[in-house]
């Protein structure tokens, strides 16, 4: 290992061990982190403080465990910048569906075959599009008994003011808006026919018209889940996966690895994700949530959010009960 003088000073001041340096090098290799000497100094310092935070939290015997991931070289300010405008916080625009208040003891749409593998939005604030396609994929599977992966890139490129939509590509969006756009477009193309590239380019492209929308993927209506109610959310989830918005900018969320996340987390919504079930683990009730940060984050890309009225005065852990919505297909 070769370090410049900046890193040498840091190593001296922090008195880190050879084991620590090897773990940092292993992390860099795993996530193919590229740097120059000056950048490495700052990243190593942030990684060091995150490493200490992980060790501290994991020693407290919480209901969840932290661990290193692709965000370990970020401090909280860096991570907040990463989340900026991923989800545009606007009022919901759908209707409420008067579902009978009946829900199962537990449901897992992953096990039911209604959830595609975890995807990675990369360096684009397109979480809203991944939440939207996830809900569409679930609804389509339940209706047609076929699991298809739908195109986030089509939403990123085409669902904007220039093309008759209301969302903002890599600068955020709202799932209700995207459901409405899919309805006006008479459906959505598959991931194969319109693959995702904005995670690398960091920007939307031109709206392509060459792919064919999938038959029966047309969204007839989009319904909102009545907010601040576990019963309403579980009732909706008993019929299909649900798009939600959460606050994701907390340090423990950033470094979440496994378990039921019951840590500090408010209701300043900044990230769109997908709820795919609920259950209990070690006497802790939780919602199972699919993220769009790849499989190296969390439990292979998922997080278990604490479930119950004790979270944010009934608004749900990380505010997840405030803006739930789901599509109904033609």
C-alpha positions in Angstrom: 0.0 0.0 0.0 1.3 3.4 -1.0 0.1 6.5 0.8 0.9 10.2 0.2 1.8 12.6 3.0 -1.8 13.7 3.7 -2.8 10.1 4.4 0.4 9.5 6.5 -0.6 12.5 8.7 -4.1 11.1 9.1 -2.8 7.6 10.0 -0.6 9.2 12.6 -3.3 11.3 14.1 -5.9 8.5 14.2 -3.4 5.8 15.2 -5.1 3.3 13.0 -4.0 -0.3 12.8 -2.7 -2.4 9.9 -6.0 -4.3 10.1 -8.0 -1.1 9.6 -5.9 -0.2 6.6 -6.4 -3.6 5.0 -10.2 -3.4 5.6 -10.2 0.0 4.0 -8.2 -1.3 1.0 -10.6 -4.3 0.7 -13.5 -1.9 0.7 -11.9 0.2 -2.0 -11.3 -2.8 -4.1 -14.8 -4.2 -3.7 -16.5 -1.0 -4.7 -13.8 -0.1 -7.3 -13.3 3.3 -5.7 -11.0 5.5 -7.8 -9.2 8.5 -6.2 -6.3 10.8 -6.1 -4.2 11.3 -3.0 -6.0 14.4 -1.7 -9.4 12.7 -2.3 -8.3 9.6 -0.6 -7.3 11.6 2.5 -10.9 12.9 2.9 -12.5 9.5 2.0 -10.3 7.6 4.5 -11.2 10.0 7.3 -14.9 9.7 6.6 -14.6 5.9 6.3 -12.8 5.9 9.7 -15.5 7.8 11.4 -18.2 5.6 9.8 -16.3 2.5 10.9 -16.2 3.8 14.5 -20.0 4.6 14.3 -20.7 1.1 13.0 -18.7 -0.4 15.9 -20.5 1.8 18.4 -24.0 1.1 17.3 -23.5 -2.6 16.9 -22.2 -2.8 20.5 -25.6 -1.4 21.7 -27.6 -4.6 20.9 -30.1 -2.7 18.8 -32.8 -4.4 16.7 -30.6 -3.7 13.6 -27.0 -4.0 12.5 -24.9 -1.5 10.6 -22.1 -2.4 8.1 -19.9 -1.0 5.4 -21.4 -0.5 1.9 -20.9 1.8 -1.1 -21.7 4.8 1.0 -19.0 4.2 3.7 -16.8 6.9 2.2 -19.5 9.6 2.7 -20.3 11.7 5.7 -23.8 12.8 6.3 -23.5 15.9 4.2 -22.2 13.9 1.3 -25.1 11.4 1.7 -27.7 14.2 1.8 -26.3 15.6 -1.4 -26.6 12.2 -2.9 -30.3 12.2 -2.0 -31.1 15.8 -3.0 -34.2 15.9 -5.2 -34.3 12.1 -5.6 -37.9 12.4 -4.6 -39.9 15.6 -5.1 -42.1 16.2 -2.0 -45.5 17.2 -3.3 -49.0 16.4 -2.3 -50.5 13.2 -3.4 -52.7 13.4 -6.5 -54.5 10.1 -6.5 -57.8 8.9 -5.0 -58.4 6.7 -2.0 -59.8 3.3 -2.7 -62.3 2.1 0.0 -60.8 -1.3 0.6 -62.4 -3.5 3.2 -60.3 -3.3 6.3 -59.0 -6.9 6.1 -55.4 -7.9 6.0 -53.3 -11.0 6.5 -51.0 -11.7 9.5 -48.1 -11.4 7.1 -47.4 -11.0 3.4 -44.2 -11.3 1.4 -44.5 -10.5 -2.3 -40.9 -11.5 -2.9 -41.8 -15.0 -1.9 -45.0 -14.8 -4.0 -42.9 -14.1 -7.1 -44.2 -10.5 -7.7 -40.9 -8.6 -7.2 -38.0 -8.3 -9.6 -34.4 -8.5 -8.4 -33.1 -5.3 -6.7 -31.9 -2.6 -9.2 -29.5 0.2 -8.9 -30.4 3.8 -9.8 -26.7 4.8 -9.7 -25.8 8.5 -9.8 -29.2 9.8 -10.9 -32.1 11.0 -8.7 -34.5 8.6 -10.2 -35.7 6.7 -7.1 -39.3 7.7 -8.0 -39.1 5.8 -11.3 -37.8 2.6 -9.6 -40.6 2.8 -7.0 -43.1 3.2 -9.8 -41.9 0.3 -11.9 -41.7 -1.9 -8.8 -45.4 -1.2 -8.1 -46.3 -1.8 -11.7 -44.3 -5.0 -11.8 -46.2 -6.3 -8.8 -49.6 -5.3 -10.2 -48.8 -6.8 -13.6 -47.7 -10.1 -12.0 -50.7 -10.4 -9.8 -53.0 -9.8 -12.8 -51.1 -11.8 -15.5 -49.1 -14.4 -13.5 -46.0 -13.1 -15.3 -43.1 -11.2 -13.8 -41.7 -8.6 -16.2 -39.1 -5.9 -15.5 -40.4 -2.5 -16.6 -38.3 0.4 -17.9 -37.2 3.2 -15.5 -35.4 4.8 -18.3 -38.6 5.4 -20.3 -40.0 7.3 -17.3 -36.8 9.3 -16.7 -36.6 10.3 -20.4 -40.2 10.8 -21.2 -42.2 11.7 -18.1 -41.4 15.4 -18.0 -43.0 18.7 -19.0 -41.6 18.6 -22.5 -43.3 15.3 -23.1 -46.6 15.8 -21.3 -45.5 14.5 -17.9 -44.8 16.2 -14.6 -41.6 14.6 -13.3 -38.0 15.7 -13.5 -35.7 12.9 -14.7 -32.6 12.7 -12.5 -33.8 15.6 -10.4 -36.7 13.9 -8.7 -40.3 13.0 -9.2 -43.5 11.6 -7.7 -44.9 8.1 -8.1 -48.5 9.3 -8.6 -47.3 11.5 -11.5 -45.5 8.5 -13.1 -48.6 6.3 -12.7 -50.6 8.9 -14.5 -48.1 9.2 -17.3 -48.1 5.5 -17.8 -51.9 5.7 -18.1 -51.7 8.4 -20.7 -49.0 6.4 -22.6 -51.2 3.3 -22.5 -48.5 1.3 -20.7 -44.7 1.0 -20.3 -41.9 -0.7 -22.2 -39.8 -3.5 -20.7 -36.3 -3.0 -19.2 -34.9 -5.1 -22.0 -36.4 -2.9 -24.8 -35.6 0.4 -23.0 -32.6 -0.2 -20.7 -31.5 2.0 -17.8 -28.4 4.1 -18.5 -28.9 7.3 -16.4 -27.2 5.8 -13.4 -24.0 6.2 -15.4 -24.7 9.2 -17.6 -26.2 11.0 -14.5 -28.8 12.7 -16.8 -31.9 11.8 -18.8 -31.8 11.2 -22.5 -34.1 11.8 -25.4 -37.5 10.2 -25.2 -37.3 7.1 -27.4 -40.4 6.1 -29.4 -39.2 2.8 -30.8 -40.1 0.4 -28.1 -43.6 -1.1 -27.8 -45.5 -0.8 -24.5 -46.4 -4.1 -22.8 -50.0 -5.2 -23.4 -52.1 -4.8 -20.2 -49.5 -2.6 -18.4 -51.8 0.4 -18.9 -52.5 2.1 -15.5 -56.3 2.7 -15.2 -56.2 4.4 -11.9 -53.7 5.2 -9.1 -54.9 5.1 -5.5 -53.3 6.6 -2.5 -53.2 4.8 0.9 -54.9 6.8 3.6 -52.0 8.2 5.6 -50.8 7.5 9.1 -52.5 4.1 9.4 -50.8 0.7 9.7 -54.1 -0.9 9.1 -54.7 0.9 5.8 -51.1 0.1 4.7 -51.4 -3.5 5.6 -54.8 -3.8 3.8 -53.3 -2.3 0.6 -50.2 -4.5 0.9 -52.4 -7.6 1.3 -53.5 -7.0 -2.3 -50.2 -5.8 -4.0 -46.8 -4.0 -3.4 -47.1 -0.3 -2.6 -44.9 2.7 -3.6 -43.9 4.9 -0.6 -41.7 7.9 0.2 -39.4 7.9 3.2 -36.7 10.0 4.9 -33.5 8.2 4.1 -30.8 10.8 5.0 -30.0 9.5 8.5 -26.5 8.0 9.2 -27.9 4.7 10.5 -30.1 4.3 7.4 -27.0 5.1 5.2 -25.0 2.3 6.8 -27.9 -0.2 7.5 -27.0 -3.8 7.0 -29.7 -6.1 8.6 -32.4 -6.4 11.2 -35.4 -4.3 11.9 -34.5 -0.7 11.6 -35.9 1.2 14.6 -33.2 3.9 14.7 -33.7 7.7 14.5 -35.6 8.5 11.4 -38.0 11.4 10.8 -40.6 12.4 8.2 -38.8 14.8 5.9 -39.5 12.7 2.8 -36.6 12.5 0.3 -36.6 9.1 -1.2 -39.0 6.8 -3.1 -39.0 3.0 -2.4 -41.4 0.0 -2.6 -43.0 -1.8 0.3 -43.3 -5.5 -0.6 -44.6 -7.1 2.6 -44.8 -7.1 6.4 -44.0 -9.6 9.2 -42.3 -9.9 12.5 -38.7 -10.8 13.5 -37.5 -11.4 17.1 -40.8 -9.9 18.4 -40.3 -6.8 16.3 -43.0 -5.9 13.7 -41.7 -4.6 10.4 -42.4 -3.7 6.8 -40.2 -5.2 4.1 -39.0 -2.5 1.8 -37.2 -2.8 -1.6 -34.6 -0.1 -2.2 -32.9 0.9 -5.5 -29.3 1.1 -4.3 -28.2 -2.3 -5.5 -27.7 -5.5 -3.6 -24.6 -4.3 -1.7 -26.7 -2.1 0.5 -28.9 -3.5 3.4 -30.2 -7.0 3.3 -29.3 -7.7 -0.3 -31.0 -4.4 -1.2 -33.9 -4.5 1.2 -34.6 -2.9 4.6 -37.0 -3.9 7.3 -38.6 -0.8 8.7 -40.1 -0.9 12.2 -43.9 -1.2 12.1 -46.3 0.3 14.7 -48.0 3.4 16.0 -44.9 4.3 18.1 -43.0 5.6 15.0 -43.3 9.3 14.4 -46.7 9.6 16.2 -48.3 7.1 13.8 -46.8 8.5 10.6 -44.6 5.4 10.3 -40.9 4.7 10.6 -39.0 7.2 8.3 -42.5 8.7 7.5 -43.4 5.6 5.4 -47.1 5.9 6.1 -47.5 9.4 4.8 -47.5 9.0 1.0 -48.3 5.4 -0.1 -49.8 4.8 -3.5 -50.4 1.9 -6.0 -51.6 1.4 -9.5 -54.7 -0.5 -10.8 -54.2 -1.9 -14.3 -56.8 -2.0 -17.1 
